[in-house]
């Protein structure tokens, strides 16, 4: 689990390793190079056939290209927008499927599925069926943001070292365990600096928002039409603040609270996952006789702290991995059955299912390779936020975290150390998303969302400003709302993106 929320899309895309996954990727390596005129809005994209995803994008040996309807390209962007003509450039990997009704085409619809750290290039084709209506009038476009996947994805450790890193004790109870955690976090940060230090100062959300506007221009659009999920809502809000006059039809789903600092966000997220766990347990109890209870789950995690159990491929299920796996299953109701079976199996000494869920959280494919998902998430988070917490500060607030969630509280509290010792200073305390003069932005909040608690949608709408933020409520479960299958939500979003018709103020979908 991480401080910043991840989109349900990314859960599904990676968790399909439990069954079968097919995703896509661009051709070519998007490393940094001299900028020059190639990083300008006048650059011409060379679209070509997409290939299967790389390991950095979450691909495995069984990955397949997405099909003939998809094409890929690389956009050059200044690495440092403060010196666009003199600095290096970074390649931004793009993927596109053309509108199916060209005579009624509005433009491009750009997707960011969250993380931060998720590969949009590998995610969009996997969920394209959900956007069939939108594709009638839009070219569907997504991308690997800078520092992600093929767009100079941040790497920090070897696959073997990451196996050990994620399995290690993340909730210390002694001074020796606390010291070991701090040392691991420091070693991780040093690895990121060694392997990706050149890019680390430039992977933050402000630069990603500037990339979006460059993308808009290169794609030939007068306005940015945007579909942001989870962290993608924060990116969308920052874009609206920087370029209010360029906002077209935009929708934010699974909304990050832009007013929360990392500690407030982690505390709210602990409560969000606790709420989701309670909702899962209540629903499970109505349909099954073998549902776990919260005390059972807590007892299981306590046992795993001292006595890990066998998982798969010679790896054990530890307390840290099991906690992450349980949290991952709460991103979508579609995976509640995996949680039920995984907990039951773990109580019988078999950790395979919970380990697979944990691997999806950490971006580990079935062949043992890690994507840049978590390393990119950390790098972007630490480039954005200036707060650097100490172990003493975490301990001071621990009682609040335990109260918010007996199951996830300690895990979330200690995750605040992720930027401690980071080699790059953060940009802000909280992001500014005020967007006076922007076109309306539809903000969709889910009352049962574990990763981005519902209150974040209301605060995002308020911070965007009067006449800009328009809130829609979905009374449901899981992370995000559009892909929940709820026809009310989908109809409202499609009506705005396709026809420009906003829902009435205070609209609630159940």
N, C-alpha and C positions, 0 to 999 in steps of 0.2 A: 504494500500500500504506500502511497506517496501523498505528499501534501496537496498537490494540485490534481484536480479530478481528470479522469479519462473518460472518453466517450464510450457509450455502450457499443458503438460500432467496433471499436478496437477490441473490446472484450470478445465479441462474437467472432471477429476475424481471426484472432489468435486461438481462442478456445476451440475453434473447429479442428484443431489438431487432435481433439478427442475423437473426431470422426474423420473428416477429410476436408482439406482446404485448397482452394485455387484462387490465387491472386495474381497481380500483374506488376510490371515495373518498366521503367524506361531503359533504353539502351544508353551506353556511354557513362563515363565517370565524371561526376560533377565536382571536381576539385577546384581550389582557388587558382587564379591565374591573373595576369595583367589585365586591368579593366579596359581602358581605352574606350573607343566608341561602341564596342560590342555590348556594353552594359547600358546602353541608352534606350529611351523609349522607341527609337527608330529601328531597333534591331529586328531582323526577320527570323522567325522561328522555323526550324527545319523539322517538320513532323515526319515521323517514321514509325515502322511497326514496333509495337511494344514487345518486350521479352519478359520472361519469368522474373520474379523478384529476387534480388540478392539477399544474402543473409542479413545485411544491414537493415533491410526493409521488412524482415520477418519471413523471408522465403526459405524454403527447404528443397531438398532434392526432388520432391514430388510436385513442386509448384509448376504451374502452367501459365502461358500467356493468356490474356483475357479474351482474345478473339479479334476478328477483323474490324469490328465497329470502333475499336479503340486505337488511338494514335498517341505517340509520345514525343516530347521535345524537351530541350533544355534552354532555359532563359538565363542570360547573364545579368547579375545584379551587382552593384558596388558592394564590396565587403564592408567598407566604411562609408556610410552616406555623408559623413562630415567632409570627406575628401574623395568624392566620386570619380574625379579625373586622374588622381595621382595614386590611388591605392589599388589593391587587388580586387578581383571580382570573384563571385561565388556562383556556381551553376545551380539553378533551381529546377529540379525535375518536375515536369508537367505531364498530365495525361488528360485526354479529351475524347468525348463522344459527341458527334455533331447532332444538332436538333433534327428531329424526325419530320417536322413540318417547317421547312425552310421559309416558306412564304409568310409564315406568322412568327418568325424568329424574333425574340426580344434582344438577345445577346448571349453572353457567357454567364453561367451561374457558377461561382467559385465556392468550393466546399473546403472547410477545415474541420476534421473530425475529432480534434482534441489531442489530449496528452497532458502538456505539450510533449511532442516526441513521436506522435503517430505518423506513419507514412500514408498520406492521402493518395499517392499513386497506387499503392497496393490495396487500399481500402475501398475506393470508389467503385471499381468494377464488381467487387463482391456484393455490393448492395444496390447496384444499378436498378434492379427491378423495383425497388422502393420508390424510385424517382422517375418512373415511366411517364407519368403525367407531366412532370416538370420538363422532361426532355423534349416534349413536343415543341416547345417554344424556346428552349435554351440549349446551347452547347453545355454539356456537363463537364466541368473542369475541376481537377484537384491537383495537389502538388505535395512534394516533400519540402516542408519549410527549411530554411537554412539551419544547419546543424542536425538535420534529420535524414536518415536513410542515405540516398544517393546525393543529397544536397550537402556534401561535406559533413556527413553524420558524425557526431561526437563519439569517440570511443575512449574507454578509460582502463579496461582490464581485459585479460584474455578470457576465453570461455571458461577455462578451468578455474581461474581465480574468481570469476563471477559466480560460479556454482557455490564456492565456499562463502563468498560474501553474502549472498542471499540466504544461505542456510544458517549463518551465524546468529547468535543470540541478539535480538534487537530490542529486548526489554530487560536491561540489567537490573539485578536486585542486590548486587554487592559492589563495593568500590573497585574490585579487580575487574568485574564484568563491565562496569562503566568505563574504566580506563581502556579496556580492550575495544569497546564500541567506538570511543573517540579516536583511537588509533586507526581503526578500520576506515572510518569516515575520512580521516586525513590521508590515508594511503590511497583511497579512491580518488580524492581530489587531486593528489599528486599525479596519479595515472592519467587523469583527464588533461592536466596541464602538459604532461609529457607527450601525449599522443595527439592532442587537439588544441594545444595552447594558442596557436595562431588564430583560431576561429572563436575562441571562448568570449572575447570582449564584444563580439558582434552578433551573437545568436539571440538576443533578446527580442521581446515582442514589438518594440517600437520599430526595429529594423524589419521584422517580418511584416508589419503593417505597411511600411514603405515598399516592401517587395510586392504586396498586394496591389498597390497603386501603380507600380511599374508594370505589373502583370496586366492590369486593366488596360493600360495604354498599348502595350505590345499586342494584346488580343484585339485591339481596335474598338473598345467599348468606351462610350462617353461617361457611363456611370458604372460603379461596381455593384453588381447584383450578387448577393452573398448568402450562404447557408452555413452558419457556424454552430458547432455542437461542443458542449463542455468547455475546455480551454479555448476552443474556437470562438466562444462568445466573448471572452476577454479580448482576444485578438480583434474581433469585430468591433467591440466597443472602443478600443484604442484607435482603430482605423477611422471610425466615425469622428472621434475627437480631432485627429490630425487632418482629416480630409472631409469635413462635413458637407461641402458642396459637391463631392463626388459620390456620395452615397445614393445608390439606386434603391431597389427593393431588397431588403435585408431581413433575415430571420435568425434569431438566436434561440437555441434549444438546449436545455440542461445547463442553466445559466450560473456562471461564476459570480459571486458577490464581489463587486469591484471596490467596496468600502472596507473589506476585511484585510488585515495584515496576516502574515503566515500563521501566527499563533491563533488568532481568532478563526481563521479558516480551518485550521487543523482541529480546533475544538468543535466547530460546527460540523465538520465532516465526521468526527467521532460520533456525535449525536445522530447524524444522518444514517450512518451505517448501523447504529444500534436500533434506530427506528425501523430500518429495512429488515434487520434480523427479526425483530418482533413481528413485523408484518408477514415475513416468510413463515415463522413458526405458527402463527395463528392460522394462516391459510393451509399449511401442511396438515395441521391437526384436524382440519375439517374433511380431509380427503384420504388420509392414510393413518395406519395404526403404528407405523415404525418411525414416526418423526422424533428427532432429538428434542431435548429441552435446552434452554439456555444454561442451566447448571451443568448439564452433561457436556455441552460444548466447552464451557469454561474449564471443567475438570479435565477434559481431553487435552486442551492446550496446556494446562498446568503439568500434566504427565509428560507431554512431549518436550517440555522445557528440560526435563532431566533424562528422559528416555525416548529418543527418537525411534521411529519404526521404519521398516523397509518400505521404499517407494518403488522406483523402477530404475533400470539401467545402472544398478549398483549404487544409487543415491538414496539417502534416508529422508523421511519427512520429519522436519524439525518443527518446533513451536512457531518460529518465524515464518516458515514456508506455509504451514497450516493456516496461520492467521491471515496471511495474504490470500491464500486459496479460498478461504471462507468469504472474505470480503469481495473477492473477484466474482464469486457466484451470485452476489447480491446486486450486481449491475443490471441484471435482466431476469424477469420471471422465467424465461425460457431455460434457465440453468439452475432453477431451484431443485429440480429432481437430482441433478448431479450433486448438489450439496447434501441432500438427504442420504443418498447412497454413499457419498464420500465419507461422511461422518460415521455412518454405520460400519463401513469397511475399516476405517481407522481405529475404531473401538475394538475391532477384531484383529488388529495388527497389520492391516493392509493399507498403505498410504498412497497407492497409485493415483486415485482420482483427485484427492486434495493436492497432491504434488503436481498433477497436470494443470489444475486450476491455478496454482501458484506460478507455474511456468508461464501461463498466459498473462498473468500480472506482470511478470518480469521480462517478457519478450523472448522467451527461450523456445526454440523450435524443437521438434521431436528428434532432430539429428544432433542436438546439443549445441547449436550455435545461437548466440544472442543477437537480436536486432539492436538498433541504437535507441529503442524506445525509452528505457529508463535513464541511460546516460544523457540522452538529449533532454529528457524531462528535467533532470537535475541541472544541466548546463543552462537551459532557458530560464528556469526558476531562479537560479542564483544570479543570472545576468539581469533579471528584472528587479528582484526584491533586495533591498539593502540590509535587511535585518540579519544578524548573525547571532544565534542563540548559544548559550553555554549550557553545560550539563547542570550547573547550579540553577539556572533559570528554568530549565525543564522540571527539575525536582520541586521548585517552588510552586509550580502550577499543576503538579501531578494529581492532587486531590480533585481538581476540577475536571480533569480528563477522565479519571476513574468514575466520577459521578456521571459524566456525560455518556460513558460506555464502559461497563464492566468487562466487556469482551475486547473492544478495540482501543480503549482509551490510552493505555500505556504505550501501545504500538504507535499510535498517532502522535503522542507527546514526544517520544524519542526521535520520531522522524524529523522533528524540527532542527536536528543537528545536521541535516543534509548539506547546508551551505556553510557550516562552520569550517573555517580554514580554506574556503574557496579562493582561488587565485585571482578572481575578478570581482570588483565592487559591483553591487547592484544599483539599478537606476533609480528606483522609487520606493517609498513606503507602501503606497497603494497606487494603482493606475488611475489616471484621469480619463474618464470616458464621456465627459460633458461634450455635447455635440449640437450646440445651438445652430439652428438653420439647416440641419440635416433633414432629409426625407424621413418619414416614419420608419421605425425599426420595430418589427414584431418580436416580442420577447415572450417565450413560452416556458412556464414553470410547472414542474411536476411535484405534487404534494408528497409523494413517496420516494423522491429521489435520494439515494444514499450519498452520492458523491458531490452533488451540488444541491444542497438543501433548498427547499422551495423559496425561502425568504430572499435568496439571491436574485431571483427574477424581479421581484418588486423593487429591490434596491437598484438593480441595473436600469430598469425602466425609469426610476426616479432620477438617477444620475445622468442618464442620457439627456434628460431635460423635457420640459413641457412641449407637447406636440411631437416629440421624437419617439420616446419609449412608449409602446403600446403593449400592455400585458394581457396574455391569455393564460388561463389556469387549466391544468389537466389533473384531475383527481385519479391518480394511478400509481403504479409501482415501477421500479426500475429507473435507470438513468436516461434522461431525455424523454421525449413524448412523441415526436413525429413518427418514429418507427415502432411505436407500441402496437400499431394496428387499430388505434382508435379513429374511427371515421370522422368524428367531429374535429379533432386536431388536424388531421390530414386535410380535410376539406377547407378549414380556415386558413391554413398555411398556403395551400395551393391557390386559393382564391386571391390571396395577396400577391404571391410571387407571379402568378400567371395573368391576373386581371387588375391588380392594384387595389382590390377591395379589402379593406381592413375589417376585422371582427368588431362588433360593438364593444364599448368599454365595459369591463367586468365580465366578459364571456367566460363561462366555466364549462369544460368538457369532462364528462364522467365515463 
